[in-house]
């Protein structure tokens, strides 16, 4: 039973080239809203380091839950390191979007945080 869960871990980064474009875009954009809204609602997460840590831990939690579910035969999911990488890239997308909008709407964002 445990050996089945071990085979559910994908550590091959080279497999990214075989992903469908919708998978790539979906994984990048999956947690971008979390990154964006965390920065909007909290000045703590407006810093890239703390924002990246928040979203990376969220992504790791999602992937770990998929591994646990496959261990107990409750789903046909895998722990995929590529998803961690792509979700982390989504952090940069959400944070960059926040920084871009912050240039134009700085006062409004400050009001939201209060």
N, C-alpha and C positions, 0 to 999 in steps of 0.2 A: 504494500500500500504506500509506503513512504517513497519507494523508488519511482512510483508513478508521479508523485508530486515533483520529484527532482527533474524528471523529464519535461515538466511543465514550465521550466525556466529557460527562456531564450536569451542567450548572451552573445549572439552573433550580430555584430553591428553591420556586417557586410550585407545582411538581408534587406537593409533599407532600400536598396536599389530595386527590389522586387515588389515593394509596396505600391499599391494603387495610389494615384494622386489624392483621391478622397480620403484615404487613410492618413496620408502625410498631413494634409491640410486639417483634417479633423483632430488629429492628435496635437497639432500645434495650437489650434484655436480652442481646444477643450478647456484649458485652464487660464487662457488669456483674460476672460472676464473676471476671474478671481483676482488676478494680479492687478487689473485696472481698478476694480471697485475697492480692493483693500487699500490701494494708494489714495483713492478719492476720500474714503471715509476715515482714514487714520494717517496722520502725518508720520507715524512710525514706519509704515509700509511704503511711504513715498521714497524711501531710500532703497536703492537697488538690492543691496545685500540682504536686508530683512525681507523684502518682497520675494526675492529669489528663494530664500530659505523657507518661507511660508508655502509657496507653490510647490517647491520640490518635495517637501514633507507631505503635502497633500497628494501629489502624484505617487510617491512611494507608498502611501497608505492604500491608495486605490489598487496599485499593482500587488501589494501584499495580500489584500483581501481576495484578489483573483486567485492567487496561489493557494490560499487557505480553502477557498471554495472548491478548487480542483482537487485538493487533497482529500476532501470529504465527498467527492463525486457529486457536488451540488452545482456544477457548471462546467462547461467546456471552455475554460479560459486559461490563459497562461500569464506568467510573470514575464514581461518583455522589457528588457533594458532599453530597447529602442523607443518604447513609449515614454520612458523616463526622460530620455534625451529630447524627444520631440516636445513633450510637455514643458520641459525646462526652456526650450526655445520659445514656447508660447508665453512664458513669463516675460521674456524680453519684448515680445510683441505688445502685450498688455501694458507693461511699464512704459514703453516708448510712446504708446498712444496716450497714456496719462500725461507724460511729460509734454507732448505736443499740445494737448488741450489745456494744460496748465498755463501755457504761455498766454493763451487768449482768455481763459476763464479763471484766473487766479483768485480773484475776489469771491466769485461764486463758490469755488471749492473751499475756500476758507470759511464761508458761511455754512456750508454743508457739515464741516467738521465740528462746528460749535454745538 
